[in-house]
Amino acid sequence: MHTRLTLLAAALLACGAAYAKPLTVCTEASPEGFDVVRYNSLTTTNASADVVFNRLVDYDARAGKVVPSLASSWKVADDGLSVSFTLRQNVSFHRTAWFKPGRPLNADDVVFSFQRMLNPDHPWYKTSPTGYPHAKSFQLDKLIKAVVKVDARTVRFDLNQPDATLVPLLTMGFASIYSAEYADQLARSGNFDQFNSQPVGTGPYVFQSFVKDSVVRYAANPAYFAGKPNAERLSYVITPDTAVRAQKIKAGECQISLSPKPQDIADAAGAAGVKVLSTPMFSTAFVALNSQHKPFDDKRVRQAVNLAFDKANYLKVEFAGSAIAASNPFPPSTFGYNKAVKDYPLDIARARKLLADAGYGNGFDTTIWVRPTGSTLNPNPKAGAELLQADLAKVGIKAEIKVLEWGELIKRGKAGEHDLLFMGWAGDNGDADNFLTPQFSCAAVQSGTNFARYCDPALDKLITDARRIANPKQRAANYAKAQQIIKEQALWLPLAHPTAAVLTTGNVSGFQVSPFGRVDFSRVVVK
C-alpha cells in the first residue's frame, strides 16, 4: 500500500508540474506603466488591465454582449439616469510583498476607482501627471453626477443624462477597479507613484517585477474568483523586432508571440510546431493630420494628402492581403457604419490643384512621425512612412520621417507636437462611439487622444447626442452624419482594418485572439 501511495503521489506531482508550466509571451514594447487609467495604449492595457485587474463588466466578443465580471449583475433605471451594480462576494485583492489586503473587494473600491478620475478635489486626482485620457475623452466627469456606495456590495452610478454607451464603456481597461485600502496605505506614506510601479488588482495574475525594455513577470493568482490560471508563471518578454519574436516562437523561447507581421504569419503557416491564430480586428490603422498645425489647418491640404496617397500599393506592401482598405474611422461590421462614404481616389492632378488653391502650389515641408518597430496596425513602420513620403513628393510636399520610441511617440502625439502621425485605434466593445468620442470629440483634443486635434461643434454634438439616444436608428443616423463630416474634413488618412493574429507553439491551447487586441492568458495551457 505504501508503495502504491508513493507512486500515486509522484504521478500527481508530475501532472501538477506539467499543468503548471510557465507561459512566456513575446510582446512588442514596454508598457508605459501599470496604473492603466493614466494611459491609452493597447500595449499598456495588455500588461496591466488584462492580467492584473478586472472591471465591473467585460465584453464577450463571441456573443457580442456585455457580461458580468466583478459585478454579478446590474440594472439600468427606467429613466436611464442611474445604473446599479451588485458586486460578487469574497473577491480578493492580490497579496504581495508590498500589500496585504485586510478585506475583500467592496463598494469602497469601486467608488475610489472612479472618484480619483472624476473629482478634482480627490486626493488622488492630481497624482497622474498625464491626467486621465479616457475619462476625459468620454467626458465622464460631465456624465456621472456621483458614484454612490449603497451598501457593501452595491454601487450606483447617478447620471446627469441617459447614456446608451456607459455600461459597454466600463469594459475598457481604464475602468479597472483598484484597492482603496492599498491607496490609503500609499497615501499615508506619501508614495503615490507606487500605484504605477507596483500594481495591486483582483486579476488572474499578480505583478512581480518589471525591467524596462526587457521583461515583465507575474505569478498566478491562487485566489482568482474565476479560478486559478493554468500557467503558474507568466512573463512578457519585450521583443520589439517582429522577426525576432517569430524566431523565439520557432525556438520555443516564447509560447505566444503578439503582433506578427504578415510575412511572419505566412512563414509560420508552413512551419512545424507553430500555430497561427487569427480573427478580423475591430481596429483602424490611420495617419492623423494635425489640424492645428499649418498648413493642415486647411481642409484642402488635408484632402490633397488623401488624394496623393496610393493606398492600394500601401496595403499590398504593408499587409500582403491581411487587411482591408479603410474608408471610415471604424470597420464595416460596426453598428452605424456609413456605406455611402467612399474613399478618396488616387488623383495626383486634383491633389496638385487643391494645394495650389490653398496657396501651396510649390509644396511645403513637413514631418511624418512613426514608431521604430512593427505592430498589428503598422507591420513595417519605416517602409510605410517611406511610401507616404514618396507619394507626397509627387505633389511637391517634402516630408521628413522622424522615428520616435513608442512611449515618446504616444506622449508627444497626445501633446499635439506632430504634423503627420502614423497611429492606430482598437475599439473595446463593438460600438462606433468607441472610436468617435476618443478620436473626434472636442474633449478628446484636451485629453490628447484626438490626434487630428480637430474640434467642431457640429461634429461634437452629433457624437455627444448619439450617446444619449436609446433608439438604434436615431443613433445610426447621427453616426452616418459624423462619418460624412470626418471624410469631408479629411481629418485622417485612413489606412486599413487589419486581421488580428498571434503565433503560438504547438503545445499551447486555450488562447483566443480578441478582435479588440485584448489578451486573456488565464485559461492557457502549455503542455
VORO-226339 format. One line per field, with one value per residue (C-alpha): residue number from 0; residue in one letter; chain; z, y, x. Coordinates in steps of 0.02 Angstrom, whole numbers, plus 50000, padded with zeros to 5 digits. Each point is the difference from the previous one (the first is absolute). Layout:
N
nr = (NUM | ...)
rest = (A | ...)
kette = (A | ...)
zz = (Z | ...)
yy = (Y | ...)
xx = (X | ...)
REM end
This chain:
527
nr = (0 | 1 | 2 | 3 | 4 | 5 | 6 | 7 | 8 | 9 | 10 | 11 | 12 | 13 | 14 | 15 | 16 | 17 | 18 | 19 | 20 | 21 | 22 | 23 | 24 | 25 | 26 | 27 | 28 | 29 | 30 | 31 | 32 | 33 | 34 | 35 | 36 | 37 | 38 | 39 | 40 | 41 | 42 | 43 | 44 | 45 | 46 | 47 | 48 | 49 | 50 | 51 | 52 | 53 | 54 | 55 | 56 | 57 | 58 | 59 | 60 | 61 | 62 | 63 | 64 | 65 | 66 | 67 | 68 | 69 | 70 | 71 | 72 | 73 | 74 | 75 | 76 | 77 | 78 | 79 | 80 | 81 | 82 | 83 | 84 | 85 | 86 | 87 | 88 | 89 | 90 | 91 | 92 | 93 | 94 | 95 | 96 | 97 | 98 | 99 | 100 | 101 | 102 | 103 | 104 | 105 | 106 | 107 | 108 | 109 | 110 | 111 | 112 | 113 | 114 | 115 | 116 | 117 | 118 | 119 | 120 | 121 | 122 | 123 | 124 | 125 | 126 | 127 | 128 | 129 | 130 | 131 | 132 | 133 | 134 | 135 | 136 | 137 | 138 | 139 | 140 | 141 | 142 | 143 | 144 | 145 | 146 | 147 | 148 | 149 | 150 | 151 | 152 | 153 | 154 | 155 | 156 | 157 | 158 | 159 | 160 | 161 | 162 | 163 | 164 | 165 | 166 | 167 | 168 | 169 | 170 | 171 | 172 | 173 | 174 | 175 | 176 | 177 | 178 | 179 | 180 | 181 | 182 | 183 | 184 | 185 | 186 | 187 | 188 | 189 | 190 | 191 | 192 | 193 | 194 | 195 | 196 | 197 | 198 | 199 | 200 | 201 | 202 | 203 | 204 | 205 | 206 | 207 | 208 | 209 | 210 | 211 | 212 | 213 | 214 | 215 | 216 | 217 | 218 | 219 | 220 | 221 | 222 | 223 | 224 | 225 | 226 | 227 | 228 | 229 | 230 | 231 | 232 | 233 | 234 | 235 | 236 | 237 | 238 | 239 | 240 | 241 | 242 | 243 | 244 | 245 | 246 | 247 | 248 | 249 | 250 | 251 | 252 | 253 | 254 | 255 | 256 | 257 | 258 | 259 | 260 | 261 | 262 | 263 | 264 | 265 | 266 | 267 | 268 | 269 | 270 | 271 | 272 | 273 | 274 | 275 | 276 | 277 | 278 | 279 | 280 | 281 | 282 | 283 | 284 | 285 | 286 | 287 | 288 | 289 | 290 | 291 | 292 | 293 | 294 | 295 | 296 | 297 | 298 | 299 | 300 | 301 | 302 | 303 | 304 | 305 | 306 | 307 | 308 | 309 | 310 | 311 | 312 | 313 | 314 | 315 | 316 | 317 | 318 | 319 | 320 | 321 | 322 | 323 | 324 | 325 | 326 | 327 | 328 | 329 | 330 | 331 | 332 | 333 | 334 | 335 | 336 | 337 | 338 | 339 | 340 | 341 | 342 | 343 | 344 | 345 | 346 | 347 | 348 | 349 | 350 | 351 | 352 | 353 | 354 | 355 | 356 | 357 | 358 | 359 | 360 | 361 | 362 | 363 | 364 | 365 | 366 | 367 | 368 | 369 | 370 | 371 | 372 | 373 | 374 | 375 | 376 | 377 | 378 | 379 | 380 | 381 | 382 | 383 | 384 | 385 | 386 | 387 | 388 | 389 | 390 | 391 | 392 | 393 | 394 | 395 | 396 | 397 | 398 | 399 | 400 | 401 | 402 | 403 | 404 | 405 | 406 | 407 | 408 | 409 | 410 | 411 | 412 | 413 | 414 | 415 | 416 | 417 | 418 | 419 | 420 | 421 | 422 | 423 | 424 | 425 | 426 | 427 | 428 | 429 | 430 | 431 | 432 | 433 | 434 | 435 | 436 | 437 | 438 | 439 | 440 | 441 | 442 | 443 | 444 | 445 | 446 | 447 | 448 | 449 | 450 | 451 | 452 | 453 | 454 | 455 | 456 | 457 | 458 | 459 | 460 | 461 | 462 | 463 | 464 | 465 | 466 | 467 | 468 | 469 | 470 | 471 | 472 | 473 | 474 | 475 | 476 | 477 | 478 | 479 | 480 | 481 | 482 | 483 | 484 | 485 | 486 | 487 | 488 | 489 | 490 | 491 | 492 | 493 | 494 | 495 | 496 | 497 | 498 | 499 | 500 | 501 | 502 | 503 | 504 | 505 | 506 | 507 | 508 | 509 | 510 | 511 | 512 | 513 | 514 | 515 | 516 | 517 | 518 | 519 | 520 | 521 | 522 | 523 | 524 | 525 | 526)
rest = (M | H | T | R | L | T | L | L | A | A | A | L | L | A | C | G | A | A | Y | A | K | P | L | T | V | C | T | E | A | S | P | E | G | F | D | V | V | R | Y | N | S | L | T | T | T | N | A | S | A | D | V | V | F | N | R | L | V | D | Y | D | A | R | A | G | K | V | V | P | S | L | A | S | S | W | K | V | A | D | D | G | L | S | V | S | F | T | L | R | Q | N | V | S | F | H | R | T | A | W | F | K | P | G | R | P | L | N | A | D | D | V | V | F | S | F | Q | R | M | L | N | P | D | H | P | W | Y | K | T | S | P | T | G | Y | P | H | A | K | S | F | Q | L | D | K | L | I | K | A | V | V | K | V | D | A | R | T | V | R | F | D | L | N | Q | P | D | A | T | L | V | P | L | L | T | M | G | F | A | S | I | Y | S | A | E | Y | A | D | Q | L | A | R | S | G | N | F | D | Q | F | N | S | Q | P | V | G | T | G | P | Y | V | F | Q | S | F | V | K | D | S | V | V | R | Y | A | A | N | P | A | Y | F | A | G | K | P | N | A | E | R | L | S | Y | V | I | T | P | D | T | A | V | R | A | Q | K | I | K | A | G | E | C | Q | I | S | L | S | P | K | P | Q | D | I | A | D | A | A | G | A | A | G | V | K | V | L | S | T | P | M | F | S | T | A | F | V | A | L | N | S | Q | H | K | P | F | D | D | K | R | V | R | Q | A | V | N | L | A | F | D | K | A | N | Y | L | K | V | E | F | A | G | S | A | I | A | A | S | N | P | F | P | P | S | T | F | G | Y | N | K | A | V | K | D | Y | P | L | D | I | A | R | A | R | K | L | L | A | D | A | G | Y | G | N | G | F | D | T | T | I | W | V | R | P | T | G | S | T | L | N | P | N | P | K | A | G | A | E | L | L | Q | A | D | L | A | K | V | G | I | K | A | E | I | K | V | L | E | W | G | E | L | I | K | R | G | K | A | G | E | H | D | L | L | F | M | G | W | A | G | D | N | G | D | A | D | N | F | L | T | P | Q | F | S | C | A | A | V | Q | S | G | T | N | F | A | R | Y | C | D | P | A | L | D | K | L | I | T | D | A | R | R | I | A | N | P | K | Q | R | A | A | N | Y | A | K | A | Q | Q | I | I | K | E | Q | A | L | W | L | P | L | A | H | P | T | A | A | V | L | T | T | G | N | V | S | G | F | Q | V | S | P | F | G | R | V | D | F | S | R | V | V | V | K)
kette = (A | A | A | A | A | A | A | A | A | A | A | A | A | A | A | A | A | A | A | A | A | A | A | A | A | A | A | A | A | A | A | A | A | A | A | A | A | A | A | A | A | A | A | A | A | A | A | A | A | A | A | A | A | A | A | A | A | A | A | A | A | A | A | A | A | A | A | A | A | A | A | A | A | A | A | A | A | A | A | A | A | A | A | A | A | A | A | A | A | A | A | A | A | A | A | A | A | A | A | A | A | A | A | A | A | A | A | A | A | A | A | A | A | A | A | A | A | A | A | A | A | A | A | A | A | A | A | A | A | A | A | A | A | A | A | A | A | A | A | A | A | A | A | A | A | A | A | A | A | A | A | A | A | A | A | A | A | A | A | A | A | A | A | A | A | A | A | A | A | A | A | A | A | A | A | A | A | A | A | A | A | A | A | A | A | A | A | A | A | A | A | A | A | A | A | A | A | A | A | A | A | A | A | A | A | A | A | A | A | A | A | A | A | A | A | A | A | A | A | A | A | A | A | A | A | A | A | A | A | A | A | A | A | A | A | A | A | A | A | A | A | A | A | A | A | A | A | A | A | A | A | A | A | A | A | A | A | A | A | A | A | A | A | A | A | A | A | A | A | A | A | A | A | A | A | A | A | A | A | A | A | A | A | A | A | A | A | A | A | A | A | A | A | A | A | A | A | A | A | A | A | A | A | A | A | A | A | A | A | A | A | A | A | A | A | A | A | A | A | A | A | A | A | A | A | A | A | A | A | A | A | A | A | A | A | A | A | A | A | A | A | A | A | A | A | A | A | A | A | A | A | A | A | A | A | A | A | A | A | A | A | A | A | A | A | A | A | A | A | A | A | A | A | A | A | A | A | A | A | A | A | A | A | A | A | A | A | A | A | A | A | A | A | A | A | A | A | A | A | A | A | A | A | A | A | A | A | A | A | A | A | A | A | A | A | A | A | A | A | A | A | A | A | A | A | A | A | A | A | A | A | A | A | A | A | A | A | A | A | A | A | A | A | A | A | A | A | A | A | A | A | A | A | A | A | A | A | A | A | A | A | A | A | A | A | A | A | A | A | A | A | A | A | A | A | A | A | A | A | A | A | A | A | A | A | A | A | A | A | A | A | A | A | A | A | A | A | A | A | A | A | A | A | A | A | A | A | A | A | A | A | A | A | A | A | A | A | A | A | A | A | A | A | A | A | A | A)
zz = (50000 | 50046 | 49831 | 49907 | 50094 | 49965 | 49814 | 49998 | 50086 | 49877 | 49854 | 50069 | 50025 | 49822 | 49934 | 50105 | 49935 | 49821 | 50032 | 50077 | 49864 | 49984 | 49857 | 49908 | 49884 | 49877 | 49994 | 49892 | 50125 | 50182 | 50088 | 50045 | 50178 | 50094 | 50064 | 49845 | 50025 | 49954 | 49828 | 49838 | 49907 | 49971 | 50051 | 50174 | 50012 | 49957 | 50136 | 50137 | 49979 | 49911 | 50125 | 50166 | 50010 | 49970 | 49960 | 50056 | 49832 | 49850 | 49816 | 49925 | 49819 | 49944 | 50073 | 49958 | 50171 | 50169 | 50133 | 50190 | 50074 | 50173 | 49993 | 50000 | 49934 | 49959 | 49969 | 49902 | 50073 | 49895 | 49972 | 49953 | 50133 | 50108 | 49986 | 50152 | 50012 | 50120 | 50041 | 50012 | 50175 | 50070 | 49858 | 50064 | 49956 | 49968 | 50148 | 49964 | 50087 | 50001 | 50044 | 50108 | 49974 | 50158 | 49917 | 49836 | 49859 | 50049 | 49940 | 50073 | 49868 | 49857 | 50066 | 50022 | 49826 | 49915 | 50117 | 49980 | 49813 | 50011 | 50154 | 49991 | 50190 | 50029 | 50081 | 49862 | 49854 | 49974 | 50021 | 49813 | 49906 | 49836 | 50061 | 49958 | 49810 | 49981 | 50141 | 49925 | 49820 | 50044 | 50111 | 50146 | 50119 | 49913 | 49980 | 50175 | 50138 | 50139 | 50037 | 50155 | 50123 | 50036 | 50110 | 50007 | 49841 | 49904 | 49903 | 49907 | 49859 | 49998 | 49830 | 49940 | 49845 | 49927 | 49906 | 49893 | 49998 | 50186 | 50045 | 49845 | 50038 | 50170 | 49913 | 49949 | 50089 | 50077 | 50099 | 50099 | 50186 | 50125 | 50184 | 50104 | 50147 | 49903 | 49946 | 50182 | 50048 | 49864 | 50041 | 50182 | 49946 | 49861 | 49873 | 49871 | 49849 | 50065 | 49922 | 49833 | 50040 | 50119 | 49952 | 50103 | 49922 | 50003 | 49832 | 49949 | 50023 | 50139 | 49946 | 50053 | 49913 | 49847 | 49912 | 49865 | 49822 | 50069 | 50095 | 50108 | 50121 | 50079 | 50110 | 49992 | 50121 | 50109 | 50061 | 49831 | 50005 | 49827 | 50046 | 50016 | 49830 | 49921 | 49979 | 50168 | 49934 | 49859 | 49920 | 49870 | 49907 | 49913 | 49824 | 49883 | 49842 | 49924 | 49914 | 50165 | 50080 | 49863 | 50024 | 50187 | 49965 | 49884 | 50131 | 50138 | 50099 | 49995 | 49995 | 49935 | 49889 | 49980 | 49847 | 49867 | 49829 | 49850 | 49938 | 50169 | 49990 | 49825 | 50053 | 50157 | 49904 | 49933 | 50150 | 50108 | 50181 | 49970 | 49994 | 49931 | 50086 | 49923 | 49994 | 49914 | 50112 | 50062 | 49964 | 49875 | 49947 | 49947 | 49978 | 50103 | 49919 | 50135 | 49959 | 50124 | 49901 | 49841 | 49861 | 50062 | 50074 | 49821 | 49951 | 49818 | 50052 | 50101 | 49852 | 49886 | 50113 | 49986 | 49811 | 49980 | 50097 | 49908 | 50129 | 49892 | 49989 | 50186 | 50044 | 49884 | 50070 | 50184 | 50026 | 49856 | 49993 | 50188 | 50012 | 49911 | 49947 | 50122 | 49944 | 50166 | 50178 | 50047 | 49913 | 49886 | 50125 | 50128 | 50042 | 49916 | 49861 | 49854 | 49838 | 49900 | 50052 | 49864 | 50012 | 49917 | 49833 | 49946 | 49901 | 49987 | 49887 | 50118 | 50149 | 49914 | 49961 | 50179 | 50062 | 49875 | 50051 | 50181 | 49956 | 49999 | 49814 | 50032 | 50141 | 50178 | 50129 | 50135 | 50110 | 50014 | 50173 | 50018 | 50129 | 49979 | 50005 | 49923 | 50072 | 49936 | 49948 | 49923 | 49950 | 49924 | 50061 | 49907 | 49834 | 50018 | 50041 | 49848 | 49887 | 50063 | 49985 | 49817 | 49958 | 50079 | 49904 | 49838 | 50046 | 50065 | 50186 | 50075 | 50154 | 50124 | 50091 | 50188 | 50095 | 50183 | 50136 | 50033 | 50170 | 49937 | 49843 | 50104 | 50123 | 49871 | 49883 | 50140 | 50027 | 49816 | 49949 | 49839 | 49821 | 49926 | 50124 | 49960 | 50133 | 50031 | 50107 | 50062 | 50069 | 50157 | 49981 | 49820 | 50015 | 49878 | 50146 | 50055 | 49851 | 49977 | 50177 | 50037 | 49825 | 49943 | 50148 | 50064 | 50173 | 49921 | 49933 | 50180 | 50058 | 49854 | 49917 | 49858 | 49896 | 49860 | 50130 | 49921 | 50099 | 49904 | 50097 | 49870 | 49999 | 50188 | 50021 | 49884 | 50101 | 50170 | 49955 | 49932 | 50171 | 50079 | 49873 | 50039 | 49829 | 49889 | 49836 | 50068 | 50066 | 49831 | 49912 | 50110 | 49967 | 49812 | 50001 | 50110 | 49878 | 49856 | 50089 | 50044 | 49817 | 49933 | 50123 | 49961 | 50182 | 49974 | 49861 | 50039 | 49960 | 50045 | 50106 | 50035 | 50055 | 50180 | 50011 | 50122 | 49980 | 50127 | 50024 | 49964 | 50184 | 50044 | 50016 | 50076 | 49924 | 49896 | 49894 | 50044 | 49861 | 50120 | 50028 | 50182 | 50076 | 50123 | 50050 | 50149 | 49908 | 49898 | 50023 | 49952 | 49981)
yy = (50000 | 50120 | 49971 | 50032 | 50163 | 50056 | 49964 | 50088 | 50153 | 50004 | 49989 | 50141 | 50109 | 49965 | 50047 | 50158 | 50049 | 49975 | 50091 | 50148 | 50029 | 50184 | 50105 | 50120 | 50130 | 50103 | 50178 | 50148 | 50138 | 50047 | 50058 | 50184 | 49950 | 49894 | 50132 | 49971 | 50147 | 50117 | 49927 | 49956 | 49882 | 49819 | 49943 | 50072 | 49931 | 49826 | 50008 | 50072 | 49997 | 49832 | 49902 | 50093 | 50080 | 49969 | 50114 | 49999 | 49925 | 49922 | 49989 | 49827 | 50022 | 49833 | 50034 | 50185 | 50057 | 50066 | 49864 | 49999 | 50016 | 50078 | 50044 | 49848 | 50102 | 50177 | 50096 | 50159 | 50109 | 50025 | 50183 | 49956 | 50116 | 49869 | 49830 | 49887 | 49862 | 49853 | 49940 | 49820 | 49935 | 49957 | 50067 | 50019 | 50131 | 49938 | 49960 | 50062 | 50047 | 50182 | 49977 | 49883 | 50026 | 50010 | 49969 | 49940 | 50113 | 50114 | 50156 | 50114 | 49936 | 50040 | 50174 | 50035 | 49936 | 50123 | 50148 | 50012 | 50029 | 50111 | 50110 | 50136 | 50017 | 49816 | 49976 | 49878 | 50106 | 50098 | 49849 | 49961 | 50116 | 49953 | 50020 | 49874 | 49995 | 49881 | 50074 | 50172 | 49948 | 49917 | 50150 | 49888 | 50146 | 50082 | 49840 | 49926 | 50104 | 49883 | 49825 | 49948 | 49859 | 49931 | 49861 | 49892 | 49905 | 50129 | 50151 | 50123 | 50115 | 50155 | 50086 | 50176 | 49928 | 49828 | 49923 | 49844 | 49971 | 50006 | 49816 | 49941 | 50138 | 49922 | 49848 | 50106 | 49986 | 50174 | 49943 | 49875 | 49988 | 50043 | 49964 | 50151 | 49918 | 49994 | 50181 | 50052 | 49909 | 50092 | 50168 | 49985 | 49973 | 50130 | 49869 | 50032 | 49946 | 49822 | 49976 | 50012 | 49889 | 49869 | 49973 | 49903 | 49933 | 49854 | 49926 | 49829 | 50045 | 50087 | 50125 | 49951 | 50110 | 50106 | 50039 | 50130 | 49938 | 49827 | 49904 | 50010 | 49856 | 49942 | 49855 | 49910 | 50068 | 49850 | 50089 | 50059 | 50000 | 49920 | 49860 | 49995 | 50022 | 49845 | 50073 | 50023 | 50138 | 50127 | 50102 | 50138 | 49998 | 50169 | 49966 | 50150 | 49912 | 49897 | 49882 | 49964 | 49966 | 49874 | 49917 | 49985 | 49908 | 49878 | 49974 | 49974 | 50150 | 50077 | 49904 | 50146 | 50144 | 50154 | 50115 | 49898 | 50077 | 49929 | 49920 | 49918 | 49929 | 49933 | 49921 | 49924 | 49922 | 49866 | 49983 | 49844 | 50026 | 50175 | 50050 | 50159 | 50063 | 50145 | 50098 | 50162 | 50143 | 50137 | 50133 | 50128 | 50050 | 50181 | 50154 | 50146 | 50172 | 50132 | 50132 | 50121 | 50004 | 50102 | 49959 | 49855 | 50126 | 50015 | 49855 | 50017 | 49952 | 49853 | 49944 | 50015 | 49882 | 49872 | 50018 | 49984 | 49837 | 49834 | 49898 | 49843 | 49992 | 50035 | 49856 | 49882 | 50043 | 50016 | 49870 | 49877 | 49961 | 49991 | 50161 | 50091 | 50182 | 50125 | 50139 | 50041 | 50011 | 49827 | 49832 | 49962 | 49875 | 50139 | 50053 | 50169 | 49978 | 50118 | 49903 | 50157 | 50076 | 49957 | 50009 | 50136 | 49936 | 50012 | 50164 | 50092 | 50138 | 50042 | 49996 | 50125 | 50114 | 49999 | 50043 | 50143 | 50064 | 49998 | 50100 | 49857 | 49975 | 49981 | 49877 | 50014 | 49911 | 49889 | 49851 | 49822 | 49922 | 49812 | 49868 | 49900 | 49823 | 49909 | 49959 | 49926 | 50174 | 50049 | 49847 | 50094 | 50180 | 50065 | 49922 | 50069 | 50174 | 49993 | 49955 | 50151 | 50109 | 49949 | 50029 | 50173 | 50046 | 49975 | 50150 | 50107 | 49960 | 49966 | 49892 | 49955 | 49835 | 50006 | 49836 | 50012 | 49867 | 49939 | 50081 | 50165 | 49991 | 49979 | 50136 | 50131 | 49950 | 50030 | 50170 | 50041 | 50024 | 49899 | 50048 | 49829 | 49856 | 49814 | 49933 | 49868 | 49980 | 49840 | 50004 | 49907 | 49957 | 50004 | 50172 | 50141 | 50121 | 49905 | 50084 | 50162 | 50072 | 49968 | 50047 | 50142 | 50084 | 50170 | 49929 | 49877 | 50145 | 50050 | 49822 | 49969 | 49849 | 50106 | 49992 | 50105 | 50139 | 50047 | 50076 | 50038 | 50041 | 49917 | 49838 | 50002 | 50019 | 49853 | 49889 | 50059 | 49990 | 49823 | 49941 | 50064 | 49921 | 49829 | 49975 | 49905 | 50077 | 50176 | 49959 | 49927 | 50158 | 50107 | 49885 | 50008 | 50190 | 50000 | 49887 | 50114 | 50151 | 49904 | 49948 | 50175 | 50079 | 49866 | 49991 | 49833 | 49908 | 49837 | 49853 | 49826 | 49886 | 49859 | 49821 | 49967 | 49852 | 49916 | 49862 | 49860 | 49844 | 49836 | 49954 | 50149 | 49991 | 50107 | 50169 | 50096 | 50150 | 50153 | 50114 | 50143 | 49958 | 49954 | 49844 | 49866 | 49874 | 49930 | 49844 | 49968 | 49829 | 49962 | 49812)
xx = (50000 | 50139 | 50084 | 49836 | 49971 | 50178 | 49979 | 49832 | 50072 | 50143 | 49879 | 49895 | 50153 | 50055 | 49828 | 50000 | 50172 | 49944 | 49837 | 50089 | 50129 | 50047 | 49935 | 50115 | 49924 | 50103 | 49932 | 50045 | 50038 | 50015 | 49842 | 50000 | 49957 | 49873 | 49878 | 49895 | 49881 | 50143 | 50029 | 49912 | 50117 | 49953 | 50174 | 49975 | 49822 | 50064 | 50133 | 49889 | 49810 | 49996 | 50104 | 50006 | 49827 | 49816 | 49855 | 49819 | 49952 | 50086 | 49957 | 49975 | 50055 | 49929 | 49828 | 50008 | 49941 | 50052 | 50021 | 50029 | 50174 | 50024 | 49817 | 49888 | 49854 | 49944 | 49840 | 49967 | 49862 | 49844 | 50042 | 50180 | 50069 | 50083 | 50084 | 50017 | 50130 | 49999 | 50177 | 50057 | 50031 | 50171 | 50109 | 50178 | 50129 | 50177 | 50110 | 50177 | 50161 | 49941 | 49816 | 49897 | 49813 | 49896 | 49832 | 49923 | 49941 | 49856 | 49909 | 50135 | 50122 | 49882 | 49962 | 50186 | 50045 | 49882 | 50009 | 50189 | 49971 | 49846 | 50016 | 50135 | 49991 | 50038 | 50173 | 50050 | 49938 | 50161 | 50115 | 49992 | 50120 | 49916 | 49821 | 49865 | 49988 | 49853 | 49896 | 50031 | 49967 | 49836 | 49955 | 49958 | 50018 | 49852 | 49899 | 50020 | 49921 | 50055 | 50063 | 49906 | 50032 | 49826 | 50066 | 50157 | 49953 | 49898 | 50062 | 49890 | 50057 | 49888 | 50001 | 49963 | 49917 | 49966 | 50145 | 49983 | 50189 | 50041 | 49989 | 50099 | 50126 | 50034 | 50077 | 50149 | 50167 | 49990 | 49846 | 50105 | 49960 | 50138 | 50019 | 49949 | 50088 | 50165 | 49975 | 49977 | 50160 | 50098 | 49921 | 50053 | 50181 | 49990 | 50055 | 49864 | 50102 | 50012 | 49828 | 50089 | 50149 | 49929 | 49818 | 49874 | 49841 | 49879 | 50052 | 50064 | 50183 | 50096 | 50133 | 50177 | 50129 | 50037 | 50164 | 49970 | 50030 | 50035 | 49866 | 49843 | 49972 | 49837 | 49944 | 49833 | 49870 | 49952 | 49844 | 49935 | 49810 | 49987 | 50122 | 50189 | 50086 | 50074 | 50174 | 50086 | 50112 | 49976 | 50139 | 49988 | 50165 | 50014 | 50061 | 49975 | 50061 | 49858 | 50122 | 50085 | 49831 | 49963 | 50171 | 49969 | 49839 | 50088 | 50136 | 49873 | 50065 | 49826 | 49837 | 49896 | 50057 | 49891 | 49985 | 50092 | 50031 | 49905 | 50161 | 50029 | 49823 | 50030 | 50165 | 49923 | 49856 | 50117 | 50115 | 49998 | 49948 | 49927 | 49817 | 49921 | 49842 | 49905 | 49838 | 49941 | 50054 | 49884 | 50128 | 50062 | 50175 | 50011 | 50108 | 49937 | 50016 | 50026 | 49869 | 50080 | 50164 | 50014 | 49969 | 49892 | 49879 | 49935 | 49887 | 50056 | 50176 | 49934 | 49895 | 50151 | 50099 | 49861 | 49992 | 50188 | 50014 | 50007 | 49905 | 49990 | 50189 | 50017 | 49883 | 50093 | 50172 | 49952 | 49865 | 50020 | 49815 | 49972 | 49898 | 49860 | 50008 | 49927 | 49884 | 49918 | 50067 | 49935 | 49976 | 49851 | 49929 | 49971 | 49823 | 49969 | 50129 | 49961 | 50020 | 49964 | 50167 | 50125 | 50188 | 50102 | 50064 | 50182 | 49997 | 50166 | 49932 | 49858 | 50119 | 50115 | 49852 | 49939 | 50175 | 50011 | 49828 | 50059 | 50155 | 50123 | 50026 | 50187 | 49971 | 50064 | 50108 | 49926 | 50038 | 49935 | 50009 | 50010 | 50046 | 50162 | 49929 | 49853 | 49829 | 49837 | 49941 | 50166 | 50102 | 50148 | 49998 | 50152 | 49948 | 49824 | 50065 | 50115 | 49853 | 49903 | 50155 | 50023 | 49816 | 50001 | 50157 | 49902 | 49893 | 50144 | 49986 | 50172 | 49976 | 50136 | 49975 | 50026 | 50012 | 49952 | 50003 | 49823 | 49975 | 50070 | 49893 | 49841 | 50048 | 50046 | 49859 | 49874 | 50082 | 49966 | 50182 | 49986 | 49955 | 49959 | 49990 | 49987 | 49883 | 49867 | 49845 | 49920 | 49823 | 49951 | 49817 | 49937 | 49919 | 50038 | 50012 | 50155 | 50086 | 49905 | 50007 | 50185 | 50058 | 49887 | 49915 | 50053 | 50035 | 50122 | 50105 | 50030 | 50033 | 50118 | 49918 | 49928 | 50159 | 49924 | 49981 | 49834 | 49856 | 49841 | 49840 | 49887 | 50101 | 50016 | 49811 | 49964 | 50117 | 49940 | 49815 | 50020 | 50060 | 49839 | 49882 | 49929 | 49919 | 50125 | 49938 | 50021 | 50174 | 50048 | 49940 | 50113 | 50147 | 49970 | 50005 | 50156 | 50092 | 49953 | 50075 | 50159 | 50020 | 49964 | 50123 | 50132 | 50053 | 50084 | 50085 | 49908 | 50112 | 49938 | 49894 | 50123 | 49982 | 50051 | 50118 | 50117 | 50128 | 50006 | 50102 | 49913 | 49987 | 49890 | 49810 | 49864 | 50046 | 49874 | 50046 | 49895 | 49936 | 50035 | 50184 | 49969 | 50081 | 49943 | 50133 | 49905 | 49938 | 50158 | 50081 | 50180 | 50017)
REM end
